[in-house]
Amino acid sequence: MIQRIPKIFRNFYFITSFLFLVWMLFFDSNDFVTQYQMRRELSDLERDKEHYLEKMAEVEKDRRELMGNPALLEKFAREKYLMKRPNEEVFIIVPREE
């Protein structure tokens, strides 16, 4: 029965190489599936990084505009934080929900 198997498949180095390849592709801690998942996660994280870098640049631009223009800073404080001058009254109008 062993004689019917081609000689190349009975070779010690072929069997060892084949077993090593199978081990590395499927059973090792750095197998093919894990590498694929890690690459996909890396690309997702790089995309998120670019998004957050864009947001940081936008926020920094808005910050420079606010700190450079006192009228704009006052408008931002009034709208966002409902701040007022000492002799003013603030009325908040909330639309009805239908």
C-alpha positions as CSV (number, residue, x, y, z in Angstrom):
1,M,0.0,0.0,0.0
2,I,2.8,2.4,0.9
3,Q,4.4,1.7,-2.5
4,R,1.4,3.1,-4.3
5,I,2.0,6.6,-2.8
6,P,4.3,8.6,-5.1
7,K,7.8,8.9,-3.8
8,I,7.7,12.7,-3.4
9,F,4.9,12.4,-0.9
10,R,6.8,9.9,1.2
11,N,9.8,12.2,1.4
12,F,10.5,13.3,5.0
13,Y,11.2,16.9,4.0
14,F,8.0,17.2,2.0
15,I,5.9,15.8,4.9
16,T,7.7,18.1,7.4
17,S,7.2,21.1,5.2
18,F,3.6,20.3,4.6
19,L,2.9,19.9,8.3
20,F,4.7,23.1,9.1
21,L,2.7,25.0,6.4
22,V,-0.6,23.6,7.7
23,W,0.4,24.5,11.3
24,M,1.3,28.1,10.3
25,L,-1.9,28.6,8.2
26,F,-4.5,27.2,10.6
27,F,-3.2,26.5,14.1
28,D,-0.6,29.1,15.0
29,S,-1.5,32.2,17.0
30,N,-0.6,34.3,13.9
31,D,-2.6,32.2,11.5
32,F,-4.1,33.4,8.2
33,V,-7.5,34.2,9.6
34,T,-6.1,36.2,12.5
35,Q,-3.8,38.2,10.2
36,Y,-6.8,39.0,7.9
37,Q,-8.9,40.2,10.9
38,M,-6.0,42.3,12.2
39,R,-5.4,43.9,8.8
40,R,-9.1,44.8,8.6
41,E,-9.1,46.2,12.1
42,L,-6.0,48.2,11.3
43,S,-7.6,49.7,8.2
44,D,-10.7,50.6,10.2
45,L,-8.6,52.3,12.9
46,E,-6.6,54.2,10.3
47,R,-9.9,55.5,8.7
48,D,-11.1,56.5,12.2
49,K,-7.8,58.3,12.8
50,E,-8.1,60.3,9.6
51,H,-11.7,61.2,10.6
52,Y,-10.6,62.4,14.1
53,L,-7.6,64.3,12.6
54,E,-10.0,66.2,10.3
55,K,-12.3,66.9,13.3
56,M,-9.4,68.2,15.3
57,A,-8.3,70.5,12.5
58,E,-11.9,71.8,12.2
59,V,-12.2,72.4,16.0
60,E,-8.8,74.2,16.0
61,K,-9.9,76.4,13.2
62,D,-13.1,77.3,15.0
63,R,-11.1,77.9,18.2
64,R,-8.8,80.3,16.5
65,E,-11.8,82.2,15.0
66,L,-13.5,82.5,18.4
67,M,-10.4,83.6,20.3
68,G,-9.6,86.2,17.6
69,N,-13.0,87.8,17.4
70,P,-14.6,89.1,20.6
71,A,-18.0,89.6,19.0
72,L,-18.0,86.0,17.7
73,L,-17.0,84.8,21.1
74,E,-19.8,86.6,22.8
75,K,-22.3,85.3,20.2
76,F,-21.1,81.7,20.8
77,A,-21.3,82.1,24.6
78,R,-24.9,83.5,24.3
79,E,-26.1,80.8,22.0
80,K,-24.3,77.7,23.3
81,Y,-24.2,78.4,27.1
82,L,-27.2,80.8,27.4
83,M,-25.0,83.5,29.0
84,K,-26.3,87.1,29.4
85,R,-25.2,90.5,30.4
86,P,-26.1,91.6,34.0
87,N,-29.0,93.8,33.0
88,E,-30.6,91.4,30.4
89,E,-33.2,88.7,30.5
90,V,-33.0,85.5,28.4
91,F,-36.1,83.9,27.0
92,I,-35.8,80.4,25.7
93,I,-38.5,79.4,23.1
94,V,-39.0,75.7,22.8
95,P,-41.1,74.5,19.8
96,R,-44.1,72.3,20.6
97,E,-43.9,68.6,19.8
98,E,-46.8,67.4,17.7
